[in-house]
Amino acid sequence: MSDAQIILFLLTSLLVIVTPGQDMVLVMSRSLAQGSSAGMATASGISVGLLGHTALAALGLGSILMASSALFLVLKLVGAAYLVYLGVRLLRAPAAALELSGARASSLVKLFAEGALSNLSNPKVTIFYLAFLPQFVPADAEHPTLLLVALGTAFSLLTLLVKGLVGLFSGALSAWLRARPRVLTGVYRTSGAVMVGLGVKLALERRT
């Protein structure tokens, strides 16, 4: 890859990563709920999920997903159902639970797993990887598969950096919000509604 291609890849990747989506909402909601460490754990899980998509793209399995309508539908519905589940949990959480800093808190391991599952169960990410990464692999590349893995890993690390910072600074607001339960309740309800909306959007989305 030339220097110009590397710069273009990094700039395009950052633009994609900072665009609000289900991963960003998940990181912010977890960070606001339990603090910076929870948001960063969720961001780490999301980044590991991206490595899974990188492996699929490198192995050529992403093309199978694109070719199989049934497989795409199953994975899409699983991802949509999981998003709705997360959103409903936020919508139904009692106000009293939101006021307690340690009540019903998920472990960092569980938050990490939730982040990874949320990302891995989204077929749009797999198809994005399959469509996006190969554009930066030169036709005359000596080791195209290794280059694809390197690009996917770089995208994952950039995601961890950006979303980790989002989790860090969102978590800094958690103490202030806990002291204002009505505001915190509103944040949870809003985040829950957004998560449900994203899940419904994913379920209704058609292949192009």
C-alpha positions in Angstrom: 0.0 0.0 0.0 1.2 3.5 -0.8 1.2 6.3 1.8 -1.8 7.9 0.1 -3.8 4.7 0.4 -2.9 4.3 4.1 -4.0 7.9 4.8 -7.2 7.4 2.9 -7.9 4.1 4.8 -7.3 5.7 8.2 -9.4 8.8 7.4 -12.3 6.7 6.0 -12.1 4.3 8.9 -12.3 7.1 11.5 -15.3 8.6 9.7 -17.1 5.3 9.8 -16.2 4.7 13.4 -17.4 8.0 14.8 -20.7 7.8 12.9 -23.3 7.1 15.6 -24.7 3.5 15.6 -25.6 0.6 17.8 -22.1 0.1 19.1 -21.7 3.7 20.1 -25.0 3.7 21.9 -24.1 0.5 23.7 -20.8 1.9 24.9 -22.3 5.1 26.1 -25.2 3.5 27.9 -22.9 1.0 29.7 -20.5 3.8 30.6 -23.2 6.0 32.0 -24.6 3.1 34.0 -21.5 1.8 35.6 -18.7 4.2 34.9 -15.7 4.4 32.6 -14.4 0.9 33.1 -17.8 -0.6 32.0 -17.8 1.5 28.8 -14.2 0.6 28.0 -14.9 -3.1 28.6 -17.8 -2.9 26.2 -15.7 -1.0 23.7 -13.0 -3.8 24.0 -15.6 -6.4 23.3 -16.8 -4.6 20.2 -13.2 -4.4 18.9 -12.7 -8.1 19.5 -16.0 -8.7 17.6 -14.5 -6.8 14.7 -11.5 -9.1 14.7 -14.0 -12.0 14.2 -15.4 -10.2 11.2 -11.9 -9.7 9.9 -11.3 -13.5 10.2 -14.5 -14.2 8.3 -13.6 -11.8 5.5 -10.0 -13.1 5.3 -11.3 -16.7 5.0 -13.8 -15.7 2.4 -16.8 -16.7 4.5 -18.3 -13.3 4.2 -19.1 -14.1 0.5 -21.1 -17.1 1.7 -23.2 -14.8 3.9 -23.8 -12.5 1.0 -24.8 -15.4 -1.2 -27.1 -17.1 1.3 -30.4 -15.2 1.9 -31.4 -17.7 4.6 -28.1 -17.3 6.6 -28.3 -13.5 6.3 -31.9 -13.5 7.5 -31.1 -15.7 10.5 -28.1 -13.6 11.6 -29.9 -10.4 11.0 -32.9 -11.5 13.2 -30.5 -12.7 15.9 -28.8 -9.3 16.0 -32.0 -7.4 15.9 -33.5 -9.5 18.7 -30.4 -8.9 20.9 -30.6 -5.1 20.3 -34.3 -5.1 21.2 -33.5 -7.2 24.3 -30.9 -4.7 25.5 -33.2 -1.8 24.8 -36.1 -3.3 26.7 -33.9 -3.9 29.7 -33.1 -0.2 29.8 -36.7 0.8 29.3 -38.0 -1.5 32.1 -35.2 -0.8 34.6 -36.9 0.6 37.8 -35.9 4.2 38.7 -34.6 3.0 42.1 -32.1 0.7 40.4 -30.8 3.6 38.4 -29.9 5.5 41.5 -27.7 2.9 43.0 -24.2 2.9 41.8 -23.6 -0.8 42.6 -27.0 -2.3 42.2 -27.4 -5.0 39.6 -24.2 -4.1 37.9 -22.9 -6.4 35.3 -19.3 -7.7 35.6 -16.7 -6.4 33.2 -16.4 -9.8 31.6 -20.2 -9.9 30.9 -20.0 -6.4 29.5 -17.1 -7.4 27.3 -19.1 -10.4 26.0 -22.2 -8.3 25.4 -20.1 -5.9 23.3 -18.6 -8.7 21.3 -21.9 -10.4 20.7 -23.6 -7.2 19.7 -21.0 -6.6 17.0 -20.7 -10.2 15.8 -24.4 -10.7 15.5 -24.7 -7.7 13.1 -24.6 -9.0 9.5 -24.2 -5.4 8.2 -20.7 -5.3 9.8 -19.7 -8.5 8.0 -20.9 -7.2 4.7 -19.3 -3.8 5.4 -16.0 -5.5 6.0 -16.3 -7.6 2.8 -17.1 -4.5 0.8 -14.8 -2.0 2.5 -11.5 -3.7 3.3 -10.7 -5.3 -0.2 -10.9 -1.8 -1.7 -7.5 -1.0 0.0 -5.9 -4.3 -1.1 -3.9 -3.7 -4.3 -4.6 -6.1 -7.1 -0.8 -6.9 -7.3 -0.5 -7.4 -3.5 2.0 -10.3 -2.8 0.0 -11.5 0.3 -3.5 -10.1 0.0 -4.9 -12.2 2.8 -2.3 -11.0 5.2 -2.9 -7.4 4.1 -6.6 -7.9 4.6 -6.0 -9.2 8.2 -3.7 -6.2 8.9 -6.3 -3.7 7.7 -9.1 -5.4 9.7 -6.9 -5.4 12.8 -6.0 -1.7 12.3 -9.8 -0.9 12.0 -10.4 -2.8 15.2 -7.7 -0.9 17.0 -9.0 2.4 15.8 -12.5 1.4 17.0 -11.1 0.6 20.4 -9.3 4.0 20.6 -12.4 6.0 19.6 -15.0 4.1 21.4 -12.7 3.6 24.4 -12.4 7.4 24.7 -16.2 7.7 24.4 -16.6 5.2 27.2 -14.0 7.0 29.3 -15.5 10.4 29.1 -19.1 9.2 29.3 -18.2 7.4 32.5 -17.0 10.6 33.9 -20.6 11.9 33.8 -22.0 8.9 35.7 -21.5 10.3 39.2 -23.2 13.6 38.3 -26.1 11.7 36.7 -26.5 9.4 39.6 -27.0 12.4 41.9 -29.8 13.4 39.6 -32.0 10.3 39.2 -34.6 11.9 37.0 -32.0 12.9 34.5 -30.4 9.5 34.7 -33.8 7.8 34.2 -34.3 9.9 31.1 -30.9 8.9 29.7 -31.7 5.2 30.2 -35.2 5.5 28.7 -33.8 7.4 25.7 -30.9 4.9 25.2 -33.4 2.0 25.5 -35.7 3.5 22.9 -32.7 4.1 20.6 -31.5 0.5 21.0 -35.0 -0.9 20.3 -35.3 1.4 17.3 -31.9 0.2 15.9 -33.0 -3.4 16.4 -36.3 -2.8 14.6 -34.5 -1.0 11.8 -32.0 -3.9 11.4 -34.9 -6.5 11.4 -36.7 -4.6 8.6 -33.7 -3.8 6.5 -33.5 -5.5 3.2 -30.5 -6.7 1.3 -29.2 -4.6 -1.6 
